[in-house]
Amino acid sequence: MASKYINITLKVWRQKNANAKGAMETYKLNEVSTDSSFLEMMDQLNEQLINDRQEPVAFDHDCREGICGMCSMYINGRAHGPDTGTTTCQLHMRKFNDGDTIYIEPWRAKAFPVIKDLVVDRSAFDRIQQAGGFVSVNTSGRTMDANAIPVPKVDADKAFEAAACIGCGACVASCKNSSAMLFVGAKVSQYALLPQGRVEAKERVLNMVRQMDEEGFGNCTNTGACEVECPKGISIENIARMNREFLKAALTSEK
């Protein structure tokens, strides 16, 4: 099938740094292949801007395979764009029509300050993970056989599903409260469901939730927007599990 080409108008958020006042800038982009990805379209825009001796648009990207979670963009009012269960890098221009106007913005959250244009600082997620997202079990050197510790398949499957979280921040961007509870719930759940993660279970959930609050994320009001917009389909069941783990830890912790 021959490639189709469309002409589009882009409304892109431009902001020099976190302290500068940003604004939407309008760009016309012609002959965009519908076979190209959204990020390839952004590359095409930047080539045009550079040729016109203008500042290219800063945006995050890395693997471009839907794994790393770096491609954080708010597209036409939705995190990662109009395609459900898809990261921005896996979104293709066939989802748009000739003559469309596309609005592109960065994540909007106090805990994710803008670095430049569409790039935001998501190191708050790193600090939450560092607060407790690990196990003390030695997994290097003389490792135990995988079957040495029996794990019910249901628990293993749920832990695997929680571990699929790529930390992109779409849950925060989609939540009216800018809550990070789906992210933290997923990170807590992937360990809480496995015996290897029970060693420091109490400290983990208490430390990660405390760090989440210190970073300035909002609370969860169960609207479910985070689950809908999550490119990996992480279930809000993980938030409920985190709440149970937190309550149990808070009531029984000796600290």
N, C-alpha and C positions, 0 to 999 in steps of 0.2 A: 504494500500500500504506500503510495506516495505521501511524503510529508505535507502537512498543511501549514500554512503560515498565517499568522494573525497580527494585527496592529492593535496595540493596547496603550492605555494611559495609566501611568503609575503615580500614585500619591504617596510619597515616601517621607517618613519622619527623619529630619536632619537635626542633629544636636551635637555641638562641638565637644562638650564634656558634661559632667554631672551638674555643674554650676551654671552652665549657659542656658539661655532660653531657647528651646527648640521650636520647630515649626514644620508644617507639611510643605514639601516642594513637589512640583508637578513636572513629570517627564513624559515625553512621547517616545515610544519604542516600536519600531516597525519591523516586519518580517521576522517575527518570533516563531520558531518551529514548535508545533504542538508536541513533537517528540522530545523536546528538551525538558529538563527538570526545572523547578522553580529557581533553584540556585544557579543553574546555567543561564537562565533568563537574567538573573541579577548580575552574572558575569558579563553578559552582553550589554546590560545597562552601563556597567562600569567601564567597559571598553569604549562605549560611546562618549561617556563623560570625560575620560582621559583624552580621547581624540579631540574633544572640544575644549581641552585644557581646563576642565573643572575637577573639583575634588570628588573622587569616587566614594560610593556609599560603603561605610564600614558595616560588615555583618559577620556573624560567627559561623564557622563551618569547619569540619574536620574530615570524618570518614566518608561522608556522603553516601552512606549505606544503611541509614536508619538505626545505627547502633550507638553512636557516641552521645547523641542528644544535644549537640552544640547548636544546631540550626534553629535557634529560637526566634521565631517571628510571629507577629500577630497579623493575620492576613484577612482582610474583609471581615473583621470582627470576630475571628476565630483563631485560637492558638493552632499554629501549623497549617492553617488554611481550611478549605471546604471539604477535604477528603477525610473521613473518619478513620481512626486507627493508622494514621500516616504521619511521619515526620516531614518537615518542610523539604528536606533533600529528596524525599521519595515522592513528593507531589509533582505532577507533571502539568505542563501548560495546556494539555488537552482538556483540563477541567475548566478552562476559561474560553470565552468566545471572542471573536473579532469585534473590536470596538469597546471591549470591557474597560472599566476603570477599576483598578485594583489598589486598595489601601493597605500599606505595609507599615507596621509600627513595632516598637520593641515591647518586651514584657513590661507591664505596669505594676510595680510593687515597691513599697518602701524598702524592703530587704534586698531588692534587685536594682540598685542605682544604675542609671545609664552611664556607660563609659564613653561611648561615642555612637551617634546615629542609632543603629539597630542592635548594638552590642551592649549587654548589661552584665554587671558583676554578679555572678552566681556563686561566689566563694562561700556564701552563707551555707549552702548545701554541703560544701566540703567540711566546714567546721562542725556541722551537725553530725556528719558521718564520722569525723575524727573523735567526737565526744563519746561514741559507743558502738559504732558500726564495725565491730571486729570480734573475733573469738580468741581465747587464750590457748586453745588446743593447738599443739604443734603439728603443722601440716607439711613440714619440710623434712627431708632426710628419711628416717625410717617410718614412713607412713603406714598406717593400719590398712588392712584390706577393706575395700568399700563395703563389704557385707558383714564386717565384724560387729557393727552396731546396727541392729535391725531398726528400720524406720517404716512406719505404716505408709503405704502408697499414697493414701489420701493426703497425709501430712507432707510427704515429699513433693507431690504435685503442687500443693498450695505454696510451699516454700519456693519452688521453682518459678511459679507464676509471680510471686512477690519480687523475686530476684531479677525479674525481667525489667524492672524499673531502670531507666537510663538517666534519670536525674535531669531531664531537660527543663523542668520548671513550668510545663504547660498547665499543671494542676494549680500552681500558684497564680499564673496569669489568667486562668479561667474563673477562679473563685472570686466572688464579690468581696470577700474578706481578705484576699491574698493569703489564704491559709496554706501551710506546707504539710498538713497532716496526712495527706495521701502519700507523699514522699516518705515522711518519717514512719508512717504506718507500714509501708512496704519494707523499709530497711529493718524495722523492728521485727516484723513478721517472718522474714526469711531466716532469721536466727531463732526466734521463739518457737518455731515449729520443729526444729531439729534438736536432738540431744546434745550436739556439740555446742549449741548456743545457750544452753540452760545454765552454764557455769556462772556467767556474769549477767544473767537475765535482768535481775533487779536494777543493778547499777546502769545497765545499758539504757533501759527505757527511761529511767529517771534523768540520766545525764543528757540523752538526746532530746527529750521534751523540754528540759530546762534550757538547753542551747537554742532550740527552736524559738522559744519565747524571747530569749535575749536578743535574737537576731531581728525581732520586730515583725514576725509573721502573724497574721490574724488567726482567729479560732475557726473551728468548723461548725457550720450550721446545717449540715446535711442536705444541701441542695443538689448534690450529685454532679455538678458541672465538671468537677475534676475528673471523675471516672469517664464521662462522655468524651472529653477532649484528650484524655491520656492516649498517646500513640501506641502504647503497649497494652492498653485495656486493663490497667491495674484496678482491682475491685475495691470499693469503699469498705468491703468486709475487713480489709486490713486496718482501717481506722478503728473499727469496733474492737479488733483484736488488740491494737495498741492501747486503747482505753482500758481494756480489761487488764492488760499487763501492767499498765501504769497504776491503776487502782490497787491491784494486788501488791505491787512493789511499795507503794506509798504506805500501805497499812502494815506491812511486815518488815520493812527495812529498819535496821538498827541505827542508821545514821540520822 
